[in-house]
Amino acid sequence: MGGDGSKNKESASVVKRRSLSCHQGFLSLPAQLVHHSLLRRSARHREYPVSEQSNPEGPRLEFISIFLPEFPHRFTGHKHLQILGFVAKGSFGPILKVKDMSKDETYAIKVLPKAEVLRNGVLQQSKEEVIIQRQVRHPFVLSLRDCWQSQSNLFIMCDYCSTGDLYTYWTLKGCFDERDVRVFAAELGSALGFLHDFGIMHRDVKMENILLTDKGHLRLTDFGLSRRLEHGDRAYTICGTIQYMAPEVLSGGPYSHAADWWSLGILLYALATGGFPLPAEADHCDMLTSVSECPYDMPASLSPALAFLLIELLCKIPTRRLRCLELFQGQKFFHGMSFDSQLLQKSPIEPILELKNHPDRPERSMRGCAGHLG
Ligand SMILES: Nc1ncnc2c1ncn2[C@@H]1O[C@H](COP(=O)(O)OP(=O)(O)OP(=O)(O)O)[C@@H](O)[C@H]1O
């Protein structure tokens, strides 16, 4: 278990990025992209706020070395990358769709203005995010392709997921059939098992952080709160998205990888029932009270196998919780199912494809906010 020293160190380094008030760093981007990037601003407040640090010296745009070595500097630009359009508004800047003309591949680039990274005190967090994402290669984890810095911005380039995020589809569909929940569960469970074997806790498993491929299969993304945690070590920072946070996270730790399995349980519950087991409370103390008092009874509409899986994942005592991939795979809910990534992705997830062209999808995808649903 980590002592107070590690606790303080983590509190200082893991602070979720917050929304912005301005975007001065985009002078080199087309004007309409800057404009679009502001549209989603109010929809990005779903992370549970922990604390903020400010840079007393203000933004220092000339800084290069402090972003090294994670973000190599390339001031000459990427002439082989053509901007195809705006995808979404991230916490700090736009997500752009680009085409690599040399490979004929499409990617998504997250643009982070350096001034905002420094102003919000998330330099270390941004570096940690790419260090972690660079290390992991897994079929159900979004792949980092490249990252670099220009004079004013940091750029993080990942595979492009054409279908959008799972949260948008959930709001359109209400709830998913257990057959589809089973595939999502197997894919996300595989990703978590892999990350945990690597010593990485994701800490923000939620529908908004799951992107979908053109066949509706998932890619876990957003490692902005992730942390490397040695076997036997413990974390203490209260962070995540409030409805998905395990009781041991809400109480300020100690906690470890088991917290991600709780979040998976909440996510599967929401997918299968159309609602969260509990509404979001205003702060982590109230949420902890609410979670502690909730018996987590399973709706009668769920099959006994899924209800049992959810009970195992939503066990309030982390050491008794289902928290390892092998035991997860052995659950009756997955009986007869292969966890092979290619087999899992062989068939499309039909309801996702059916909803892809839903007229309300563009509007829904502009306001993902788990905290607003109960
Ligand atoms: N690789 C991608 N392919 C397609 N869409 C993407 C991709 N990456 C991000 N997006 C879209 O952009 C949105 C914001 O991305 P992301 O959550 O990574 O940004 P962020 O700045 O880290 O924001 P936050 O930390 O607040 O979630 C996603 O919800 C998704 O709709």
The ligand as a MOL file (V3000), in Angstrom:
LIG
                    3D

  0  0  0     0  0            999 V3000
M  V30 BEGIN CTAB
M  V30 COUNTS 31 33 0 0 0
M  V30 BEGIN ATOM
M  V30 1 N -10.2620 8.5440 -32.6070 0
M  V30 2 C -11.4500 9.1020 -32.6990 0
M  V30 3 N -12.2860 8.7880 -33.7040 0
M  V30 4 C -13.5080 9.3530 -33.7950 0
M  V30 5 N -13.9950 10.2350 -32.8930 0
M  V30 6 C -13.2050 10.5820 -31.8730 0
M  V30 7 C -11.8940 10.0530 -31.7190 0
M  V30 8 N -11.3490 10.5690 -30.6050 0
M  V30 9 C -12.2640 11.3870 -30.0780 0
M  V30 10 N -13.3900 11.4050 -30.8280 0
M  V30 11 C -14.6180 12.1640 -30.5670 0
M  V30 12 O -14.2570 13.2980 -29.8210 0
M  V30 13 C -14.9080 13.3010 -28.5450 0
M  V30 14 C -13.9660 13.8810 -27.5160 0
M  V30 15 O -12.7990 13.0910 -27.4660 0
M  V30 16 P -12.0150 12.8320 -26.1070 0
M  V30 17 O -12.9830 12.4050 -25.0570 0
M  V30 18 O -10.8810 11.9430 -26.3740 0
M  V30 19 O -11.5090 14.3100 -25.8480 0
M  V30 20 P -10.9180 14.8840 -24.5280 0
M  V30 21 O -10.3340 16.1950 -24.8570 0
M  V30 22 O -10.0380 13.8640 -23.8940 0
M  V30 23 O -12.1940 15.1200 -23.6940 0
M  V30 24 P -12.5480 14.5450 -22.2620 0
M  V30 25 O -11.2750 14.2600 -21.5690 0
M  V30 26 O -13.3280 15.6390 -21.6550 0
M  V30 27 O -13.3640 13.3070 -22.5100 0
M  V30 28 C -15.2780 11.8380 -28.2980 0
M  V30 29 O -16.4000 11.7090 -27.4590 0
M  V30 30 C -15.5800 11.3620 -29.7270 0
M  V30 31 O -16.9100 11.6920 -30.0650 0
M  V30 END ATOM
M  V30 BEGIN BOND
M  V30 1 1 1 2
M  V30 2 1 2 3
M  V30 3 2 2 7
M  V30 4 2 3 4
M  V30 5 1 4 5
M  V30 6 2 5 6
M  V30 7 1 6 7
M  V30 8 1 6 10
M  V30 9 1 7 8
M  V30 10 2 8 9
M  V30 11 1 9 10
M  V30 12 1 10 11
M  V30 13 1 11 12
M  V30 14 1 11 30
M  V30 15 1 12 13
M  V30 16 1 13 14
M  V30 17 1 13 28
M  V30 18 1 14 15
M  V30 19 1 15 16
M  V30 20 2 16 17
M  V30 21 1 16 18
M  V30 22 1 16 19
M  V30 23 1 19 20
M  V30 24 2 20 21
M  V30 25 1 20 22
M  V30 26 1 20 23
M  V30 27 1 23 24
M  V30 28 2 24 25
M  V30 29 1 24 26
M  V30 30 1 24 27
M  V30 31 1 28 29
M  V30 32 1 28 30
M  V30 33 1 30 31
M  V30 END BOND
M  V30 END CTAB
M  END
